[in-house]
């Protein structure tokens, strides 16, 4: 699928005030090969619920770094069952126990941090995308999360040419909380990303 800057800009203007459901329905009409990615961090339940409400069989790619908290793993299992998620799990090729011995979790100034990020996040994600070759990729990116994400919009294009769709891009936390309450959905806040350290750092998936 080829996307011009003009076309992406037109879509972002057209759907700026649309509901997530309207955005998702339209995006799914453009392809038969779509995925939604998740790491079960806070508010991931919103995108998972919204997308599966439109397509209950959509492939859900979970790239598990191996460093999630017990709360996050319990939250993931709860949502997999509650939403009937079609999970495709991808994990690093090296266990966290092995890596703890040879490297540990490097700080962001440590030269090993880039290697660590590649091992636990970028390689599993790249493997997943290479295997499924999606044309549409649903994410829960939102404005205000990082400087990079402020430069994106509801629709953007990944470096591999995949149409990236962020239906909740313009939503605030309060709106997401109201969505969760309305749909009786659990959230999870005890999440740990070993590659980011700071909440407003990019891990590399969206650059």
Backbone bond lengths (Angstrom), bond angles and torsions (degrees), N, CA, C in turn:
res aa  C-N    CA-C-N  psi(-1)  N-CA   C-N-CA  omega(-1)  CA-C   N-CA-C  phi
1 X - - - 1.464 - - 1.528 109.21 -
2 X 1.308 116.64 132.03 1.456 121.55 -179.15 1.529 110.16 -107.00
3 X 1.323 115.88 134.25 1.455 120.41 -177.55 1.524 109.28 -128.71
4 X 1.328 116.26 123.09 1.456 120.33 175.00 1.525 108.98 -87.77
5 X 1.308 115.49 159.50 1.469 120.09 177.15 1.518 110.45 -60.12
6 X 1.325 115.85 -36.33 1.462 120.45 -179.59 1.529 111.16 -65.59
7 X 1.323 115.89 -41.30 1.460 120.09 -179.36 1.533 110.51 -65.74
8 X 1.328 116.80 -44.72 1.468 121.01 178.89 1.524 109.92 -61.95
9 X 1.317 116.85 -42.58 1.463 120.93 179.45 1.530 110.84 -63.02
10 X 1.325 117.02 -40.69 1.467 121.14 178.55 1.526 110.98 -62.61
11 X 1.324 116.42 -44.03 1.467 120.25 179.77 1.521 111.46 -63.98
12 X 1.311 116.36 -41.43 1.468 119.60 -179.38 1.525 111.30 -64.49
13 X 1.316 116.02 -37.14 1.466 119.97 177.32 1.526 110.59 -70.28
14 X 1.326 116.33 -42.63 1.461 121.45 -177.45 1.521 111.98 -64.22
15 X 1.337 117.39 -39.15 1.464 121.43 -173.71 1.536 113.67 -102.59
16 X 1.328 117.18 10.53 1.462 120.64 -176.00 1.522 112.27 -55.32
17 X 1.320 117.55 -38.92 1.466 122.26 -176.83 1.537 112.32 -102.50
18 X 1.314 117.33 6.00 1.459 120.55 -177.23 1.525 111.70 -77.03
19 X 1.312 115.77 156.44 1.462 120.75 177.31 1.525 109.23 -76.11
20 X 1.344 118.00 157.58 1.468 119.66 175.75 1.522 112.12 -54.37
21 X 1.341 116.94 -40.20 1.470 120.10 -179.14 1.526 111.28 -61.18
22 X 1.339 117.01 -41.79 1.464 120.83 179.65 1.528 110.94 -65.24
23 X 1.324 115.98 -40.65 1.463 120.57 179.28 1.527 110.26 -65.01
24 X 1.317 116.36 -45.63 1.462 121.38 -178.60 1.526 110.87 -63.85
25 X 1.326 116.73 -45.75 1.464 120.39 -179.87 1.522 111.02 -59.25
26 X 1.332 116.69 -44.47 1.464 119.95 180.00 1.527 110.70 -64.48
27 X 1.323 117.05 -45.45 1.470 120.74 -177.41 1.530 111.27 -62.60
28 X 1.325 117.07 -38.03 1.457 120.45 -179.43 1.524 111.93 -70.25
29 X 1.317 116.21 -22.54 1.466 119.99 177.20 1.529 111.64 -73.78
30 X 1.331 116.33 -13.88 1.461 120.38 -176.75 1.523 112.83 -88.03
31 X 1.346 117.74 -9.42 1.461 119.71 -173.60 1.525 110.88 -158.63
32 X 1.324 114.88 161.30 1.472 120.37 171.50 1.523 110.00 -108.39
33 X 1.325 116.65 4.66 1.467 120.76 -178.10 1.521 110.09 -130.26
34 X 1.328 115.25 87.13 1.464 121.52 179.80 1.516 109.60 -122.91
35 X 1.330 115.96 152.40 1.465 121.50 174.95 1.521 108.47 -135.38
36 X 1.323 114.87 159.39 1.457 120.86 168.36 1.521 106.19 -123.90
37 X 1.327 116.45 133.65 1.458 120.32 179.47 1.516 109.80 -102.91
38 X 1.320 115.37 150.58 1.464 119.50 -179.79 1.522 110.44 -152.26
39 X 1.320 114.99 154.93 1.463 121.35 169.19 1.531 110.07 -128.75
40 X 1.332 115.30 7.46 1.465 122.93 177.62 1.528 112.79 62.67
41 X 1.325 116.92 28.71 1.462 121.83 173.57 1.528 108.70 -74.92
42 X 1.345 117.94 176.95 1.465 120.33 178.36 1.528 113.01 -52.85
43 X 1.319 115.16 134.71 1.470 125.62 177.70 1.530 114.42 71.05
44 X 1.330 118.73 5.98 1.460 119.45 173.44 1.522 111.00 -64.88
45 X 1.319 115.73 -27.99 1.465 119.70 179.54 1.523 111.21 -58.76
46 X 1.326 117.96 -30.82 1.464 120.66 -179.83 1.523 111.69 -60.87
47 X 1.334 116.72 -50.83 1.454 119.62 -178.19 1.517 111.10 -69.13
48 X 1.328 117.07 -36.60 1.462 120.15 179.74 1.524 110.97 -65.14
49 X 1.318 116.85 -42.72 1.460 120.70 179.33 1.527 110.54 -67.02
50 X 1.326 116.47 -45.75 1.468 120.48 -176.12 1.522 112.19 -63.76
51 X 1.329 116.49 -43.17 1.468 119.68 -177.70 1.522 111.22 -72.07
52 X 1.333 117.40 -44.47 1.469 119.26 -178.23 1.523 111.95 -71.41
53 X 1.329 117.75 -19.17 1.462 120.17 174.93 1.526 110.55 -67.47
54 X 1.329 116.08 -25.96 1.463 121.26 178.82 1.534 110.90 -94.10
55 X 1.320 116.43 -40.27 1.463 121.62 179.15 1.526 108.18 -136.78
56 X 1.313 116.77 97.48 1.466 121.29 -173.99 1.524 112.65 -67.96
57 X 1.340 117.67 -18.61 1.462 121.12 -176.84 1.523 113.61 -101.29
58 X 1.326 118.27 5.59 1.456 120.05 -177.84 1.527 110.23 -58.16
59 X 1.321 115.96 143.84 1.465 120.65 179.56 1.526 109.95 -71.28
60 X 1.327 115.25 128.00 1.463 121.78 179.10 1.519 107.88 -109.31
61 X 1.314 117.14 110.78 1.456 121.94 -178.32 1.529 109.21 -92.01
62 X 1.318 114.91 117.05 1.471 121.18 178.19 1.521 108.05 -110.49
63 X 1.328 116.49 111.21 1.453 121.75 174.09 1.528 107.53 -96.75
64 X 1.308 115.76 103.90 1.464 123.22 -176.60 1.524 109.17 -94.79
65 X 1.320 117.62 115.08 1.469 121.75 -178.98 1.526 112.64 -65.95
66 X 1.331 116.22 -21.07 1.457 120.23 -175.35 1.512 112.68 92.68
67 X 1.337 117.00 0.20 1.467 121.18 -177.47 1.526 112.38 -117.03
68 X 1.324 117.31 17.37 1.455 119.39 -179.50 1.520 111.55 -67.38
69 X 1.324 115.07 154.90 1.459 120.53 177.57 1.530 109.46 -76.55
70 X 1.339 117.51 158.76 1.467 119.63 175.23 1.530 111.98 -55.08
71 X 1.341 116.60 -37.15 1.468 120.39 178.18 1.528 111.67 -60.30
72 X 1.341 115.73 -42.51 1.456 119.43 -178.84 1.521 111.27 -66.49
73 X 1.324 116.82 -41.64 1.466 119.22 178.36 1.527 111.32 -64.02
74 X 1.323 116.79 -40.42 1.469 119.57 177.65 1.525 110.35 -65.51
75 X 1.335 116.26 -41.05 1.466 121.90 177.77 1.527 110.39 -60.87
76 X 1.335 116.58 -43.38 1.461 120.99 179.33 1.520 110.98 -60.65
77 X 1.318 116.47 -46.66 1.466 119.88 -179.29 1.528 111.10 -63.22
78 X 1.329 116.01 -38.08 1.464 119.89 178.88 1.521 111.06 -63.32
79 X 1.339 116.64 -44.96 1.468 119.71 -178.53 1.525 112.07 -71.02
80 X 1.319 117.23 -37.00 1.463 120.06 178.29 1.521 110.03 -57.83
81 X 1.327 115.43 -41.31 1.464 119.74 -179.91 1.527 111.35 -76.50
82 X 1.333 116.32 -46.27 1.467 120.64 -174.78 1.521 111.89 -64.43
83 X 1.327 117.43 -40.20 1.460 121.85 -176.26 1.529 112.45 -98.89
84 X 1.319 117.40 -3.92 1.463 120.39 -178.58 1.516 112.09 61.04
85 X 1.332 117.35 44.38 1.458 121.55 -172.63 1.532 112.24 -68.24
86 X 1.319 114.63 137.15 1.464 122.70 176.20 1.532 107.69 -86.65
87 X 1.328 115.73 77.15 1.459 122.15 -170.35 1.523 112.27 -78.62
88 X 1.332 114.19 135.64 1.458 122.09 169.92 1.528 105.66 -122.13
89 X 1.319 116.05 106.55 1.467 122.11 -171.91 1.524 111.07 -90.61
90 X 1.335 115.38 132.96 1.464 121.93 175.34 1.523 108.86 -127.66
91 X 1.314 115.30 130.28 1.468 121.12 -178.17 1.523 108.96 -128.87
92 X 1.338 117.58 161.42 1.473 120.37 177.31 1.527 111.33 -61.61
93 X 1.312 116.08 157.58 1.456 121.12 -179.61 1.527 112.11 -76.63
94 X 1.315 116.60 -13.76 1.462 122.27 178.10 1.515 108.49 -117.18
95 X 1.317 118.26 138.45 1.456 120.31 -179.98 1.520 110.72 -70.92
96 X 1.322 116.42 156.60 1.466 120.62 178.01 1.526 110.59 -65.24
97 X 1.327 117.85 -33.83 1.470 121.13 179.24 1.524 110.59 -63.71
98 X 1.329 116.18 -42.77 1.464 119.92 177.76 1.523 110.44 -64.43
99 X 1.330 115.83 -45.33 1.464 120.02 -178.01 1.525 111.29 -65.46
100 X 1.323 116.97 -34.24 1.467 120.28 178.53 1.529 111.08 -59.27
101 X 1.324 116.62 -33.75 1.462 121.11 -179.13 1.520 111.94 -75.38
102 X 1.331 116.84 -43.14 1.465 120.16 -173.39 1.526 114.14 -91.76
103 X 1.339 117.34 -21.56 1.470 119.55 -175.52 1.516 113.56 -139.92
104 X 1.327 117.20 -38.23 1.454 119.73 -172.45 1.525 109.90 74.34
105 X 1.332 116.65 -158.37 1.462 121.83 175.38 1.527 107.36 -107.50
106 X 1.326 118.41 101.11 1.464 121.14 -175.67 1.523 112.19 -67.60
107 X 1.317 116.34 146.57 1.458 121.35 172.59 1.518 109.96 -70.78
108 X 1.324 116.46 165.38 1.466 119.67 -174.83 1.535 112.83 -67.36
109 X 1.334 118.16 -18.64 1.458 120.73 177.70 1.524 111.95 -89.04
110 X 1.314 117.03 -9.63 1.464 122.61 -179.24 1.530 109.39 -77.25
111 X 1.341 118.57 130.97 1.472 120.67 178.12 1.528 112.76 -56.56
112 X 1.329 117.39 -24.82 1.463 120.72 179.54 1.526 113.24 -75.10
113 X 1.348 116.73 -9.80 1.466 118.82 -176.74 1.529 111.27 -62.79
114 X 1.317 117.06 -38.99 1.467 120.59 179.30 1.529 110.36 -65.73
115 X 1.321 116.72 -39.55 1.465 120.82 178.12 1.519 109.77 -65.14
116 X 1.328 115.86 -43.66 1.465 122.11 179.17 1.534 110.53 -59.31
117 X 1.324 116.90 -47.57 1.464 121.75 -179.79 1.520 111.28 -62.08
118 X 1.310 116.47 -41.69 1.460 120.46 177.11 1.529 110.80 -60.93
119 X 1.325 116.86 -43.43 1.463 120.96 -176.78 1.519 113.03 -68.21
120 X 1.326 117.52 -45.78 1.467 119.61 -170.36 1.519 114.22 -92.14
121 X 1.342 117.22 -17.38 1.461 117.94 -175.66 1.532 113.25 -131.03
122 X 1.321 118.05 -54.37 1.455 119.91 -171.67 1.525 112.61 -69.57
123 X 1.341 117.62 -42.71 1.469 119.77 -179.22 1.527 111.83 -65.85
124 X 1.347 119.54 -47.98 1.475 118.46 177.32 1.529 112.58 -60.38
125 X 1.338 116.60 -39.70 1.466 120.32 179.13 1.530 110.72 -65.29
126 X 1.327 116.95 -45.27 1.458 120.26 178.78 1.516 111.92 -62.16
127 X 1.320 116.46 -38.18 1.463 121.33 177.86 1.527 110.59 -63.93
128 X 1.329 115.95 -41.91 1.467 120.55 179.62 1.522 111.28 -63.70
129 X 1.316 116.39 -46.95 1.466 119.69 -178.02 1.528 111.40 -67.64
130 X 1.328 116.99 -34.36 1.460 120.39 178.84 1.524 110.72 -68.03
131 X 1.317 117.26 -35.38 1.463 120.69 -178.91 1.527 111.75 -74.88
132 X 1.325 117.47 -39.39 1.461 120.40 -174.87 1.528 113.38 -93.00
133 X 1.342 116.40 -23.99 1.474 121.92 177.74 1.534 112.43 46.35
134 X 1.339 118.39 55.94 1.463 120.20 -178.08 1.525 112.19 -70.50
135 X 1.326 114.91 153.52 1.460 120.94 172.65 1.523 110.33 -97.78
136 X 1.340 116.15 -25.83 1.461 121.78 177.35 1.523 108.44 -128.11
137 X 1.332 115.83 134.54 1.464 122.68 -176.51 1.529 108.00 -127.52
138 X 1.338 116.10 111.82 1.461 121.04 177.12 1.526 110.15 -86.05
139 X 1.322 115.42 132.21 1.469 121.68 178.54 1.527 108.92 -133.51
140 X 1.321 114.91 170.55 1.465 118.91 176.96 1.526 111.09 -111.32
141 X 1.331 116.68 34.34 1.460 120.07 175.20 1.525 109.45 -62.13
142 X 1.335 114.75 142.38 1.466 118.84 177.87 1.520 110.29 -137.30
143 X 1.307 115.11 149.31 1.458 121.74 176.27 1.521 109.19 -62.17
144 X 1.327 116.23 138.13 1.461 120.48 178.37 1.510 113.92 97.62
145 X 1.341 118.47 -7.90 1.456 120.43 -178.12 1.529 111.71 -76.40
146 X 1.325 117.11 -46.93 1.462 122.36 178.24 1.524 108.22 -146.58
147 X 1.337 116.05 167.23 1.465 120.14 178.82 1.530 110.43 -61.16
148 X 1.332 116.65 -40.93 1.462 119.56 179.58 1.517 110.89 -62.12
149 X 1.320 116.78 -45.79 1.458 120.08 -176.25 1.522 111.90 -67.38
150 X 1.330 116.53 -24.75 1.463 119.46 174.94 1.530 111.65 -67.04
151 X 1.330 115.73 -20.59 1.470 119.75 -178.63 1.526 111.90 -90.47
152 X 1.323 117.20 -3.98 1.460 121.39 -179.71 1.522 109.63 -96.11
153 X 1.326 117.03 -158.87 1.462 121.24 179.08 1.519 107.01 -165.31
154 X 1.332 116.77 -168.48 1.461 120.55 178.79 1.522 110.19 -56.35
155 X 1.317 116.39 -44.89 1.455 121.99 178.36 1.521 109.49 -112.55
156 X 1.310 115.72 133.75 1.459 121.91 173.36 1.522 106.90 -150.66
157 X 1.305 116.83 176.10 1.461 120.62 -178.33 1.523 108.95 -123.48
158 X 1.328 116.59 130.82 1.459 120.70 180.00 1.525 109.94 -72.24
159 X 1.325 116.48 168.22 1.460 120.34 179.91 1.525 112.18 -63.96
160 X 1.338 116.65 -17.19 1.464 121.24 177.81 1.529 112.54 -97.20
161 X 1.335 116.93 6.70 1.449 120.72 176.21 1.516 115.42 85.12
162 X 1.337 117.18 14.93 1.462 121.43 178.55 1.523 109.41 -86.95
163 X 1.330 116.93 137.87 1.463 120.64 176.89 1.518 108.77 -73.55
164 X 1.312 116.37 114.86 1.461 122.85 -178.05 1.530 108.09 -97.13
165 X 1.333 116.06 124.80 1.463 121.45 -174.43 1.531 108.74 -120.29
166 X 1.326 115.35 123.46 1.467 122.24 -179.35 1.526 109.05 -120.80
167 X 1.328 117.82 85.92 1.468 121.81 -172.10 1.525 114.62 -62.93
168 X 1.344 117.67 -24.34 1.465 121.16 -178.59 1.530 111.59 -102.64
169 X 1.316 117.12 21.02 1.468 121.09 -171.80 1.526 113.11 -54.23
170 X 1.317 117.60 -40.30 1.468 120.86 -175.10 1.536 112.93 -94.31
171 X 1.299 118.81 6.77 1.464 122.26 -175.81 1.523 111.89 -85.36
172 X 1.334 115.76 144.35 1.459 123.10 173.71 1.533 109.19 -93.24
173 X 1.344 115.87 164.85 1.465 120.33 179.23 1.524 111.99 -55.68
174 X 1.321 116.76 -40.31 1.464 120.23 -178.12 1.526 111.11 -61.65
175 X 1.327 116.78 -37.70 1.462 120.36 177.97 1.523 110.92 -68.15
176 X 1.321 116.10 -38.93 1.460 120.05 177.96 1.531 110.83 -66.01
177 X 1.332 116.17 -39.24 1.469 120.22 177.54 1.528 110.71 -62.37
178 X 1.320 116.18 -41.20 1.470 120.14 179.16 1.523 110.26 -64.80
179 X 1.331 117.21 -38.40 1.468 121.90 177.72 1.532 109.74 -61.95
180 X 1.326 116.29 -43.12 1.466 120.48 -179.94 1.523 111.07 -63.44
181 X 1.331 115.67 -43.61 1.464 119.65 -179.74 1.531 110.68 -65.61
182 X 1.317 116.29 -42.03 1.463 120.63 -179.05 1.527 111.61 -62.32
183 X 1.328 116.47 -35.20 1.460 120.62 -176.28 1.532 113.07 -103.49
184 X 1.334 116.02 9.48 1.471 121.75 176.72 1.535 111.18 53.90
185 X 1.331 115.03 53.56 1.456 120.95 -176.67 1.524 111.14 -114.05
186 X 1.335 118.02 143.08 1.460 121.80 178.51 1.526 111.08 -83.47
187 X 1.314 116.56 154.35 1.461 121.94 174.03 1.524 108.11 -120.47
188 X 1.319 116.64 171.82 1.459 120.84 -178.46 1.520 108.63 -143.57
189 X 1.338 116.68 123.44 1.464 119.70 -176.15 1.521 113.44 -114.67
190 X 1.318 119.03 -9.03 1.468 121.15 179.67 1.523 109.74 -92.07
191 X 1.322 114.40 61.15 1.464 121.84 -176.46 1.523 109.33 -104.70
192 X 1.333 115.95 144.42 1.464 121.06 -179.35 1.520 109.59 -131.11
193 X 1.335 116.10 123.05 1.460 121.75 174.81 1.525 107.60 -110.45
194 X 1.327 118.13 108.07 1.466 120.60 -174.86 1.521 113.83 -70.07
195 X 1.341 118.11 -12.30 1.464 120.47 -176.96 1.522 113.42 -93.20
196 X 1.332 117.75 -15.88 1.460 119.60 -170.80 1.524 113.71 -100.65
197 X 1.309 118.33 -35.84 1.459 124.42 -179.17 1.528 111.05 63.57
198 X 1.319 116.26 -59.53 1.458 121.56 176.63 1.522 109.49 -102.26
199 X 1.323 117.44 141.27 1.460 121.80 -174.57 1.520 112.61 -62.44
200 X 1.350 116.50 -29.32 1.469 118.29 -175.85 1.526 113.15 -96.73
201 X 1.339 117.14 17.83 1.468 121.18 175.11 1.521 109.41 -93.40
202 X 1.334 115.77 145.42 1.459 120.77 173.21 1.531 109.09 -85.75
203 X 1.324 116.26 145.60 1.464 120.33 179.57 1.520 111.65 -94.51
204 X 1.326 117.15 -14.87 1.452 119.77 177.26 1.521 114.75 117.71
205 X 1.334 117.83 -14.25 1.466 119.83 -177.61 1.515 111.76 -68.68
206 X 1.322 117.32 -32.32 1.464 120.39 -171.78 1.528 112.58 -107.26
207 X 1.328 116.66 8.17 1.469 119.73 179.54 1.517 110.72 -92.80
